[in-house]
Amino acid sequence: MRALEAGARDFVSKPFDLAELRARVRNILEVRLYSEALAATVRELEAAREALRLTAIEVEKRREQELTMAQRTQESLLPRALPIIENYEIYAFNQPTRYVGGDFYDFLQLSSGDWMGVLADVSGKGMPAALLSSMVLGALSMEFRSGTPPGDALNRVNRLLCEKSLPAQFVTLFLFLLNGDGAGQFISAAHNVAYLYRVATGDIEELASDAYFVGMFDFASWQSRPFHLNRRDILVVYSDGLTDAENRQQENFGEERLLDVIRGNAAMGSQAIERNLLRELEIFADGTPQTDDITFLIVEKTQ
């Protein structure tokens, strides 16, 4: 009884057998060693799990820091305010994804008095996309400030990207020049079709794209094409994040819905298009998270 109260769990009957005693002692020692080894393994696993948890936290922290830096870089590429251009009214919208894509737009007044506008969509996400966007915008600005014609400017930017960017990086963009009378020229490099609403007829013309992405082939080249905005005509330029926006049924917003918004609101002006396009997008998506940046420009000739 005293042995049981002391915690004994095994007994050898008397008279005892020496071989049996040895076997039982060996068994007790093996169990104890196994228990200690198991406990050590559990401690090692717990330590490893904790190390993985801390590593994951550090990785996520670095990722968040990179996203924050990429967001700031991307935001710095957008104009702080839209320019006031005589005879024109301009509206612009940009909504980046959580993971920071590569959409940007900008306006630049040239020494000739003309205005250059551009909307671009850079491949990739995060800091690589932000850095490529910065390179493209800086190169375009430098070329146009030095008076380089649009086609030559884009050809030079293309060669720069082919030399300096990663093989999988490329850009689509819609670039246009306009003077005060409405005469202009455009280049669309593998970008979505831009739409030009004609108030006189109610027709919507398509400003189609050239085939080549910027930064993909060093032999690619572009030539600008003319267009003209008459009074109250409206130009709509957008990134594919707009038409690719999804709803809960995984349907895309699509070009037809965009054209319906333009047709239904253009007679009331560019502001009505912007306001109702954003409303229709919100109704369509119904809270579905977007997977790509949504960016668009609306330019109306007012006089």
URNOR-V708677 format. One record per residue. RES is the residue in one small letter. OMEGA is omega in degrees with one decimal (999 if undefined). Layout:
RES&OMEGA ; RES&OMEGA
//
This chain:
m&179.0 ; r&178.9 ; a&178.2 ; l&178.7 ; e&179.5 ; a&176.5 ; g&-179.7 ; a&-179.3 ; r&-176.9 ; d&-178.8 ; f&175.5 ; v&-178.5 ; s&177.6 ; k&-8.6 ; p&-174.8 ; f&177.8 ; d&-175.7 ; l&-179.7 ; a&177.8 ; e&179.0 ; l&179.6 ; r&-179.0 ; a&-178.7 ; r&177.8 ; v&178.8 ; r&-179.6 ; n&179.3 ; i&-179.9 ; l&179.4 ; e&178.0 ; v&-179.5 ; r&179.3 ; l&177.9 ; y&179.8 ; s&179.7 ; e&178.2 ; a&178.5 ; l&179.1 ; a&178.6 ; a&178.9 ; t&177.9 ; v&178.5 ; r&178.9 ; e&178.7 ; l&178.2 ; e&178.0 ; a&179.0 ; a&178.2 ; r&178.3 ; e&178.4 ; a&177.5 ; l&179.3 ; r&179.5 ; l&177.2 ; t&178.8 ; a&177.9 ; i&-179.5 ; e&178.2 ; v&179.4 ; e&177.7 ; k&178.6 ; r&179.0 ; r&178.3 ; e&177.6 ; q&179.1 ; e&179.0 ; l&179.1 ; t&179.3 ; m&178.9 ; a&178.2 ; q&179.3 ; r&177.8 ; t&-179.2 ; q&179.7 ; e&-178.9 ; s&-179.9 ; l&-177.8 ; l&177.8 ; p&176.1 ; r&176.2 ; a&178.2 ; l&-178.9 ; p&172.1 ; i&-175.1 ; i&-178.5 ; e&178.3 ; n&-179.1 ; y&171.9 ; e&-173.7 ; i&171.4 ; y&-179.1 ; a&179.4 ; f&175.2 ; n&176.5 ; q&-178.5 ; p&173.9 ; t&177.1 ; r&-173.7 ; y&170.5 ; v&174.2 ; g&-173.3 ; g&177.8 ; d&168.8 ; f&174.0 ; y&179.0 ; d&175.5 ; f&-179.4 ; l&175.2 ; q&-176.8 ; l&-179.6 ; s&178.2 ; s&-174.2 ; g&176.0 ; d&176.3 ; w&172.8 ; m&174.5 ; g&179.1 ; v&169.3 ; l&-175.2 ; a&177.7 ; d&-177.0 ; v&179.8 ; s&174.9 ; g&-177.9 ; k&171.7 ; g&-175.0 ; m&178.1 ; p&178.8 ; a&-179.9 ; a&-179.9 ; l&178.4 ; l&176.4 ; s&179.7 ; s&179.3 ; m&-178.0 ; v&-177.5 ; l&178.6 ; g&-179.4 ; a&177.8 ; l&-179.7 ; s&-179.3 ; m&-178.7 ; e&-176.9 ; f&176.5 ; r&179.2 ; s&175.3 ; g&179.8 ; t&176.4 ; p&-174.0 ; p&-178.5 ; g&179.2 ; d&179.9 ; a&-178.5 ; l&177.4 ; n&178.6 ; r&178.2 ; v&178.7 ; n&-179.9 ; r&177.7 ; l&-179.2 ; l&178.1 ; c&-179.7 ; e&-167.0 ; k&-175.6 ; s&178.4 ; l&-176.1 ; p&-176.1 ; a&-177.9 ; q&178.3 ; f&-175.3 ; v&163.0 ; t&179.8 ; l&170.7 ; f&-175.8 ; l&-179.1 ; f&173.6 ; l&178.6 ; l&170.7 ; n&-174.6 ; g&-179.5 ; d&179.9 ; g&177.8 ; a&-177.6 ; g&174.6 ; q&-177.2 ; f&169.9 ; i&175.5 ; s&-176.0 ; a&178.9 ; a&-177.2 ; h&175.4 ; n&174.6 ; v&173.1 ; a&-177.1 ; y&-179.7 ; l&-178.9 ; y&178.2 ; r&-176.2 ; v&-176.5 ; a&-176.4 ; t&-173.7 ; g&179.9 ; d&174.1 ; i&178.4 ; e&177.7 ; e&171.9 ; l&-168.4 ; a&-173.9 ; s&164.7 ; d&-169.3 ; a&-166.3 ; y&167.4 ; f&174.6 ; v&178.0 ; g&-177.9 ; m&-177.7 ; f&-177.5 ; d&179.1 ; f&-177.7 ; a&175.8 ; s&-178.0 ; w&172.0 ; q&179.3 ; s&177.8 ; r&-175.7 ; p&167.7 ; f&-176.7 ; h&174.3 ; l&171.7 ; n&-177.8 ; r&178.3 ; r&168.9 ; d&-174.4 ; i&175.5 ; l&179.4 ; v&179.0 ; v&-174.2 ; y&173.0 ; s&-175.8 ; d&174.9 ; g&178.9 ; l&-176.8 ; t&178.3 ; d&178.6 ; a&-174.2 ; e&171.5 ; n&-176.5 ; r&177.4 ; q&-179.5 ; q&172.1 ; e&176.9 ; n&176.5 ; f&169.0 ; g&-179.3 ; e&-176.4 ; e&176.9 ; r&177.4 ; l&179.1 ; l&177.5 ; d&178.9 ; v&179.9 ; i&-178.3 ; r&-174.1 ; g&-173.2 ; n&-174.2 ; a&179.9 ; a&178.8 ; m&174.5 ; g&-174.8 ; s&179.3 ; q&178.4 ; a&176.6 ; i&-179.5 ; e&-175.9 ; r&-176.5 ; n&174.9 ; l&178.1 ; l&178.6 ; r&-179.7 ; e&176.4 ; l&-179.2 ; e&179.0 ; i&-177.7 ; f&-175.9 ; a&177.2 ; d&176.9 ; g&178.9 ; t&-179.6 ; p&179.8 ; q&-178.5 ; t&-179.7 ; d&175.9 ; d&173.5 ; i&-176.4 ; t&173.3 ; f&174.7 ; l&175.3 ; i&-177.5 ; v&180.0 ; e&173.6 ; k&-173.6 ; t&-179.4 ; q&999
//
